[in-house]
């Protein structure tokens, strides 16, 4: 049951105002879910977070919602659950949890910012533009890494 509570915390951490370091519990909650629940239940947290994406996009930010824009993010949600299952379902240690935290946060940073670079005219489609895109996102990476570490420390 606590795996579902962490997913609820992740959803609420995205919906409720969170001015402190842009904290969200998503990465840590997904790792924990993967560690504690069978993979056949992966759809439940992915659906909850997908619904949160829809709510935030349409009602909070007043943007049109395009499913294709979120497929990579939703795939990442499922992948982190699988990562948590592979790394932490049978054996947990500080090294394994730390590795999961680092892999989850870093993979989101790499994948999501590459998608921003490819999919928007904000950055030139050159190596310098890619480097600028990643450099601009470093504060978000730091915040995500801290958030995921905190949730993992509390959950595990």
Secondary structure, 3 states (H helix, E strand, C coil): CHHHHHHHHHHHHHHCCCCCCCCCCHHHHHHHHHHHCCHHHHHHHHHHHHHHHHHHHHHHCCCCCCHHHCHHHHHHHHHHHHHHHHHHCCCCCHHHHHHHHHHHHHHHHHHHHHHHHHHCCCCCCCHHHHHHHHHHHHHHHHHHHHHHHHHHHHHC
